[in-house]
């Protein structure tokens, strides 16, 4: 299997706005978020299907996702929920979790922005989320 875009991000071949990293996984701001604050959480090991991730790694990803969701709730207090989505249709060769602050299902179906990412906004959000993680 060819290295995925996410593998290149994990290997630092492609820059990102990271919010969390440990020996098993990495979380970073989505550069084309359907809602502000959208985070992508990936296992460092490239595995195409979430159901094929070893149980211990999947449990760790869930634990990290919960921490990130609490941080997102702190940063986006007016949003009703933090959606957790595992669908993998946009990047099918590397299982991943999307975490999205939302108040309605329609917000999940919003079109992502087109054009160049707003790196200043993404970096500012990453810093706020990191601070919320530190205060957890």
Helices and strands as residue ranges (DSSP letters): H 5-10, E 18-21, E 25-29, E 39-43, G 50-52, H 55-75, E 81-85, E 96-102, H 105-108, H 119-134
